[in-house]
Amino acid sequence: MIRKVIRAIAATSALLSSNLAIAKQYVDYTPQKGVWEIVAVEVDPNHVDEYLTGLRRSDVPGFEIMKKHGIIDDYRFLVRYGYAKGSPSVLIETHYVSAAMLEPDQARDQMIEKEIVATMSEADGKAAVAGYEKYRQFVEDALWGEVRFAK
């Protein structure tokens, strides 16, 4: 019994004497402006190239239009080398210049939608995404904020 008490006192003492490191915003790290939308997609490994080809035709023109209008300033596609069932193999990342760009703006949104729809015919759009439902599954769609650490 006395050993248990001594161990408990030693453990408590170790916890109290250790330096607790608590990061301080704008001292240790700084949140960056904008927000990343990251869509994680599990794609059958035999169809990754086909999926990327479809994304190039269906998503990239829209991203370029959104960039032209200052809604986003960057986008990228990441591909996992290797496969793990149930895990994403493709990430579609879009950086909005401000979280405010996610707020609805009817005039802006309708204008951009009109420009995006004009980039390809309905038939070409359907062809670009044909078969997606057979070999891809969305894993996550989330908004992420970037931080930069102090040097």
Backbone as CSV, one residue per row, in Angstrom:
resi,resn,N_x,N_y,N_z,CA_x,CA_y,CA_z,C_x,C_y,C_z
1,MET,0.825,-1.196,0.000,0.000,0.000,0.000,0.864,1.252,0.000
2,ILE,1.890,1.272,0.811,2.748,2.446,0.887,3.440,2.710,-0.448
3,ARG,3.765,1.604,-1.188,4.400,1.772,-2.496,3.458,2.468,-3.476
4,LYS,2.174,2.127,-3.417,1.196,2.774,-4.290,1.112,4.263,-3.993
5,VAL,1.130,4.611,-2.715,1.062,6.022,-2.321,2.307,6.753,-2.795
6,ILE,3.474,6.135,-2.633,4.726,6.764,-3.063,4.727,6.950,-4.588
7,ARG,4.260,5.939,-5.320,4.185,6.048,-6.784,3.231,7.169,-7.192
8,ALA,2.108,7.263,-6.528,1.132,8.303,-6.839,1.717,9.685,-6.578
9,ILE,2.431,9.844,-5.460,3.052,11.130,-5.130,4.124,11.458,-6.166
10,ALA,4.921,10.469,-6.557,5.975,10.682,-7.546,5.380,11.084,-8.897
11,ALA,4.318,10.415,-9.293,3.674,10.727,-10.577,3.094,12.136,-10.554
12,THR,2.434,12.486,-9.467,1.854,13.826,-9.332,2.947,14.874,-9.343
13,SER,4.025,14.610,-8.642,5.150,15.533,-8.579,5.762,15.733,-9.961
14,ALA,5.903,14.654,-10.720,6.461,14.741,-12.071,5.566,15.581,-12.971
15,LEU,4.270,15.408,-12.845,3.335,16.187,-13.664,3.388,17.667,-13.315
16,LEU,3.448,17.968,-12.053,3.443,19.361,-11.624,4.746,20.074,-11.949
17,SER,5.858,19.341,-11.940,7.142,19.977,-12.179,7.488,20.088,-13.653
18,SER,6.782,19.352,-14.504,7.087,19.429,-15.935,6.584,20.751,-16.499
19,ASN,7.286,21.229,-17.496,6.866,22.464,-18.148,5.754,22.152,-19.135
20,LEU,4.610,22.723,-18.915,3.507,22.537,-19.847,3.686,23.531,-20.987
21,ALA,3.760,23.017,-22.194,3.938,23.867,-23.364,2.579,24.143,-23.975
22,ILE,2.171,25.372,-23.911,0.906,25.775,-24.505,1.233,26.784,-25.599
23,ALA,0.852,26.438,-26.821,1.134,27.319,-27.951,0.273,28.568,-27.851
24,LYS,0.872,29.693,-28.242,0.167,30.967,-28.209,-0.001,31.484,-29.633
25,GLN,-1.269,31.742,-29.958,-1.592,32.262,-31.275,-0.916,33.608,-31.470
26,TYR,-0.374,33.861,-32.639,0.350,35.062,-33.039,1.706,35.200,-32.354
27,VAL,2.081,34.236,-31.515,3.425,34.189,-30.945,4.128,32.955,-31.496
28,ASP,3.543,31.790,-31.241,4.121,30.534,-31.703,3.659,30.165,-33.114
29,TYR,2.479,30.581,-33.469,1.950,30.309,-34.807,0.978,31.419,-35.180
30,THR,0.793,31.585,-36.486,-0.100,32.627,-36.986,-1.077,32.016,-37.981
31,PRO,-2.377,32.158,-37.732,-3.358,31.682,-38.712,-3.229,32.504,-39.994
32,GLN,-3.344,31.832,-41.127,-3.238,32.504,-42.419,-4.617,32.852,-42.948
33,LYS,-4.654,33.837,-43.812,-5.928,34.242,-44.398,-6.421,33.186,-45.375
34,GLY,-7.701,33.148,-45.533,-8.305,32.213,-46.466,-8.590,30.876,-45.812
35,VAL,-9.144,30.000,-46.609,-9.508,28.669,-46.116,-9.343,27.667,-47.250
36,TRP,-8.827,26.482,-46.916,-8.683,25.407,-47.881,-9.897,24.500,-47.808
37,GLU,-10.528,24.243,-48.942,-11.530,23.188,-49.015,-10.794,21.958,-49.531
38,ILE,-10.853,20.893,-48.759,-10.159,19.665,-49.144,-11.187,18.550,-49.278
39,VAL,-11.291,18.046,-50.480,-12.197,16.947,-50.781,-11.341,15.692,-50.926
40,ALA,-11.600,14.713,-50.080,-10.855,13.458,-50.097,-11.699,12.399,-50.788
41,VAL,-11.118,11.761,-51.782,-11.849,10.810,-52.605,-11.078,9.486,-52.658
42,GLU,-11.796,8.400,-52.416,-11.204,7.082,-52.620,-11.528,6.673,-54.052
43,VAL,-10.485,6.411,-54.825,-10.645,6.016,-56.220,-10.040,4.631,-56.388
44,ASP,-10.766,3.768,-57.073,-10.237,2.446,-57.378,-8.868,2.631,-58.036
45,PRO,-7.840,1.919,-57.544,-6.487,2.138,-58.066,-6.347,1.910,-59.571
46,ASN,-7.237,1.154,-60.171,-7.178,0.922,-61.613,-7.777,2.062,-62.432
47,HIS,-8.346,3.061,-61.735,-9.031,4.144,-62.453,-8.522,5.531,-62.075
48,VAL,-7.408,5.634,-61.373,-6.908,6.950,-60.943,-6.597,7.837,-62.143
49,ASP,-5.902,7.306,-63.143,-5.577,8.116,-64.320,-6.832,8.596,-65.036
50,GLU,-7.795,7.719,-65.148,-9.072,8.068,-65.783,-9.778,9.170,-64.980
51,TYR,-9.736,9.051,-63.649,-10.373,10.047,-62.785,-9.683,11.399,-62.932
52,LEU,-8.356,11.397,-62.942,-7.619,12.655,-63.080,-7.890,13.316,-64.428
53,THR,-8.016,12.504,-65.473,-8.337,13.041,-66.795,-9.711,13.715,-66.767
54,GLY,-10.669,13.075,-66.101,-11.998,13.671,-65.973,-11.972,14.959,-65.164
55,LEU,-11.198,14.985,-64.079,-11.084,16.199,-63.260,-10.470,17.347,-64.070
56,ARG,-9.495,16.999,-64.884,-8.855,18.032,-65.704,-9.879,18.681,-66.635
57,ARG,-10.769,17.861,-67.164,-11.785,18.385,-68.091,-12.950,19.053,-67.370
58,SER,-13.339,18.520,-66.192,-14.548,19.017,-65.534,-14.279,20.076,-64.459
59,ASP,-13.200,19.945,-63.685,-12.975,20.847,-62.557,-12.022,21.997,-62.866
60,VAL,-10.944,21.716,-63.582,-9.922,22.741,-63.802,-10.482,23.994,-64.488
61,PRO,-11.314,23.879,-65.532,-11.857,25.111,-66.131,-12.638,25.968,-65.118
62,GLY,-13.399,25.322,-64.260,-14.141,26.064,-63.237,-13.220,26.715,-62.224
63,PHE,-12.176,26.002,-61.826,-11.209,26.584,-60.886,-10.519,27.791,-61.507
64,GLU,-10.186,27.697,-62.783,-9.534,28.829,-63.456,-10.457,30.042,-63.523
65,ILE,-11.726,29.814,-63.757,-12.695,30.918,-63.776,-12.817,31.531,-62.379
66,MET,-12.877,30.690,-61.362,-12.958,31.198,-59.987,-11.697,31.989,-59.625
67,LYS,-10.550,31.541,-60.122,-9.299,32.274,-59.901,-9.362,33.641,-60.578
68,LYS,-9.843,33.652,-61.823,-9.941,34.900,-62.592,-10.786,35.939,-61.857
69,HIS,-11.797,35.462,-61.143,-12.698,36.376,-60.425,-12.262,36.624,-58.972
70,GLY,-11.123,36.084,-58.582,-10.589,36.367,-57.253,-11.253,35.616,-56.117
71,ILE,-11.997,34.574,-56.423,-12.654,33.790,-55.369,-11.658,32.815,-54.746
72,ILE,-10.861,32.186,-55.596,-9.795,31.309,-55.115,-8.481,31.855,-55.658
73,ASP,-7.386,31.492,-54.996,-6.084,31.905,-55.508,-5.175,30.715,-55.793
74,ASP,-5.640,29.514,-55.454,-4.828,28.332,-55.706,-5.718,27.098,-55.666
75,TYR,-5.287,26.086,-56.377,-5.932,24.767,-56.310,-4.887,23.738,-56.663
76,ARG,-5.090,22.531,-56.182,-4.156,21.456,-56.505,-4.824,20.105,-56.298
77,PHE,-4.229,19.132,-56.922,-4.691,17.749,-56.818,-3.520,16.942,-56.279
78,LEU,-3.769,16.176,-55.237,-2.736,15.307,-54.685,-3.174,13.865,-54.878
79,VAL,-2.210,13.015,-55.239,-2.487,11.605,-55.473,-1.629,10.791,-54.524
80,ARG,-2.247,9.845,-53.852,-1.522,8.946,-52.943,-0.812,7.886,-53.766
81,TYR,0.440,7.674,-53.430,1.182,6.564,-54.027,1.029,5.393,-53.080
82,GLY,0.300,4.413,-53.495,-0.061,3.287,-52.649,-1.567,3.297,-52.463
83,TYR,-2.079,2.256,-51.881,-3.527,2.130,-51.722,-3.845,1.557,-50.356
84,ALA,-4.837,2.125,-49.731,-5.369,1.613,-48.470,-6.883,1.684,-48.578
85,LYS,-7.548,0.544,-48.566,-9.006,0.503,-48.728,-9.685,1.383,-47.693
86,GLY,-10.635,2.178,-48.150,-11.380,3.065,-47.262,-10.697,4.394,-47.001
87,SER,-9.519,4.593,-47.571,-8.775,5.843,-47.389,-8.736,6.616,-48.702
88,PRO,-8.586,7.920,-48.617,-8.549,8.696,-49.855,-7.296,8.399,-50.663
89,SER,-7.462,8.420,-51.973,-6.320,8.274,-52.865,-6.126,9.528,-53.709
90,VAL,-7.122,10.406,-53.710,-7.015,11.685,-54.409,-7.562,12.776,-53.488
91,LEU,-6.805,13.865,-53.366,-7.274,15.043,-52.635,-7.436,16.169,-53.641
92,ILE,-8.568,16.838,-53.569,-8.824,18.011,-54.409,-8.824,19.190,-53.446
93,GLU,-7.834,20.065,-53.580,-7.662,21.162,-52.635,-7.855,22.497,-53.340
94,THR,-8.713,23.315,-52.775,-9.021,24.624,-53.338,-8.855,25.663,-52.239
95,HIS,-8.058,26.711,-52.496,-7.828,27.747,-51.490,-8.670,28.989,-51.802
96,TYR,-9.632,29.251,-50.940,-10.459,30.460,-51.045,-9.697,31.603,-50.394
97,VAL,-9.670,32.759,-51.041,-8.891,33.887,-50.528,-9.407,34.368,-49.177
98,SER,-10.679,34.091,-48.913,-11.293,34.490,-47.656,-12.480,33.565,-47.394
99,ALA,-12.741,33.312,-46.139,-13.918,32.508,-45.800,-15.187,33.204,-46.277
100,ALA,-15.133,34.518,-46.422,-16.294,35.281,-46.906,-16.672,34.870,-48.328
101,MET,-15.725,34.327,-49.085,-16.028,33.897,-50.455,-16.968,32.703,-50.476
102,LEU,-17.139,32.038,-49.351,-18.062,30.908,-49.270,-19.501,31.372,-49.028
103,GLU,-19.653,32.635,-48.678,-20.998,33.187,-48.467,-21.695,33.326,-49.820
104,PRO,-22.997,33.076,-49.850,-23.711,33.211,-51.130,-23.748,34.660,-51.613
105,ASP,-23.595,34.812,-52.901,-23.703,36.104,-53.573,-24.370,35.794,-54.905
106,GLN,-25.673,36.022,-54.983,-26.448,35.569,-56.131,-25.887,36.050,-57.459
107,ALA,-25.602,37.336,-57.574,-25.122,37.861,-58.854,-23.781,37.234,-59.227
108,ARG,-22.855,37.192,-58.295,-21.530,36.611,-58.551,-21.641,35.125,-58.886
109,ASP,-22.385,34.405,-58.066,-22.487,32.950,-58.241,-23.132,32.581,-59.564
110,GLN,-24.179,33.301,-59.950,-24.849,33.001,-61.222,-23.964,33.364,-62.412
111,MET,-23.207,34.451,-62.289,-22.305,34.859,-63.366,-21.213,33.801,-63.561
112,ILE,-20.639,33.334,-62.449,-19.563,32.339,-62.537,-20.101,31.007,-63.041
113,GLU,-21.274,30.617,-62.565,-21.880,29.373,-63.038,-22.109,29.429,-64.551
114,LYS,-22.554,30.574,-65.034,-22.802,30.743,-66.466,-21.487,30.586,-67.247
115,GLU,-20.410,31.165,-66.725,-19.109,31.048,-67.388,-18.603,29.604,-67.380
116,ILE,-18.802,28.929,-66.259,-18.331,27.539,-66.150,-19.101,26.643,-67.104
117,VAL,-20.423,26.803,-67.142,-21.261,25.981,-68.025,-20.874,26.217,-69.487
118,ALA,-20.436,27.426,-69.817,-20.066,27.750,-71.198,-18.751,27.097,-71.620
119,THR,-17.976,26.551,-70.673,-16.683,25.973,-71.035,-16.809,24.630,-71.738
120,MET,-17.928,23.946,-71.572,-18.113,22.664,-72.269,-19.593,22.381,-72.443
121,SER,-19.874,21.615,-73.462,-21.263,21.259,-73.726,-21.750,20.289,-72.647
122,GLU,-23.045,20.148,-72.543,-23.624,19.216,-71.568,-23.152,17.790,-71.857
123,ALA,-23.083,17.434,-73.135,-22.629,16.088,-73.513,-21.162,15.871,-73.113
124,ASP,-20.312,16.888,-73.342,-18.905,16.776,-72.949,-18.771,16.686,-71.433
125,GLY,-19.612,17.430,-70.728,-19.595,17.369,-69.264,-19.955,15.990,-68.752
126,LYS,-20.969,15.401,-69.346,-21.374,14.045,-68.947,-20.287,13.034,-69.293
127,ALA,-19.643,13.215,-70.436,-18.577,12.296,-70.844,-17.381,12.405,-69.899
128,ALA,-17.091,13.619,-69.429,-15.939,13.831,-68.546,-16.093,13.075,-67.233
129,VAL,-17.315,12.964,-66.748,-17.534,12.325,-65.440,-18.173,10.939,-65.557
130,ALA,-18.279,10.430,-66.780,-18.907,9.118,-66.984,-18.151,8.038,-66.213
131,GLY,-18.882,7.259,-65.490,-18.296,6.142,-64.763,-17.810,6.473,-63.363
132,TYR,-17.795,7.746,-63.004,-17.309,8.124,-61.672,-17.970,7.301,-60.573
133,GLU,-19.286,7.133,-60.677,-20.028,6.442,-59.603,-19.587,4.993,-59.451
134,LYS,-18.921,4.442,-60.446,-18.485,3.044,-60.385,-17.151,2.882,-59.665
135,TYR,-16.294,3.927,-59.685,-14.948,3.735,-59.147,-14.473,4.802,-58.167
136,ARG,-15.324,5.696,-57.763,-14.900,6.674,-56.764,-15.938,6.787,-55.661
137,GLN,-15.441,7.151,-54.479,-16.320,7.361,-53.329,-15.743,8.520,-52.519
138,PHE,-16.609,9.476,-52.186,-16.153,10.594,-51.371,-15.931,10.124,-49.944
139,VAL,-14.791,10.488,-49.385,-14.442,10.121,-48.018,-14.711,11.297,-47.088
140,GLU,-14.368,12.504,-47.547,-14.521,13.688,-46.694,-14.520,14.944,-47.551
141,ASP,-15.232,15.946,-47.096,-15.207,17.274,-47.684,-15.193,18.234,-46.504
142,ALA,-14.069,18.912,-46.302,-13.920,19.729,-45.107,-13.188,21.029,-45.429
143,LEU,-13.362,22.001,-44.554,-12.639,23.264,-44.649,-11.496,23.244,-43.646
144,TRP,-10.325,23.673,-44.073,-9.121,23.661,-43.244,-8.500,25.048,-43.239
145,GLY,-7.981,25.440,-42.105,-7.248,26.702,-41.996,-5.764,26.421,-41.875
146,GLU,-4.971,27.205,-42.577,-3.520,27.037,-42.547,-2.926,27.891,-41.426
147,VAL,-1.894,27.390,-40.794,-1.153,28.157,-39.797,0.326,28.107,-40.178
148,ARG,1.041,29.156,-39.795,2.486,29.204,-40.000,3.137,29.373,-38.647
149,PHE,4.187,28.590,-38.420,4.873,28.634,-37.140,5.936,29.729,-37.140
150,ALA,6.136,30.320,-35.974,7.194,31.319,-35.804,8.540,30.627,-35.943
151,LYS,9.495,31.364,-36.425,10.828,30.771,-36.618,11.688,30.943,-35.408
